Amino acid sequence: MIELYYWTTSNGHKILMYLEKTGLDHTTKPSVTEDGKSILFGKSALSTGAEK
């Protein structure tokens, strides 16, 4: 089974549509938690990049 961590961007939707069209077994999970931290990278998904 594929665990798809994605955000609602056009590329995220493309991957989801591909998995549904091919019938591959998958689950979707949000890539950002409620506090705005990225699960994958551990920093704020809403940051401008200027923070150090």
N, C-alpha and C positions, 0 to 999 in steps of 0.2 A: 504494500500500500504506500502511496505517495502522500507525504504531509506537505501541503503547499502553504507556506507562509507568504502572504502577499498583502499589498496595500491597494486601495481602489484607484489605481492608475490605469491608463490604457494598456500598458504592458502586462499588468497584473490580470486584467480582464482577458487579454489575448491568451495567456497561459491557461486560465480557467476554462475558456471556451474550447481550447485544444483538448484538454483533459476530458471534458464532457463529450466532445465530438468523437474522440477515439474510444471512449468507454473504459478508460483506465481507472482503476480503483484509487480513489483519493479522498482526502479530507482537507478542508480549508481552515486556516487559522490566521487571525490578524497578526501583522508583523509589528504592531505598536500597541502597547498596553494603555490602560486608562490614564496613567500619569504622564503619558507622552514619551516614555522611554522605548527605544527600539529593542525588541527581543534579541535581534541578531547582532547589534553593535553596541548596546548598552549605553547609548547617549541619546539626548533628546532628538526626536524626529522633527521637531519644530524649530531647531536651532538654525541660526544663520550661517554658522561655520566660523564666526568671528570669536566665539567663546573658546577659551583655552582651559 
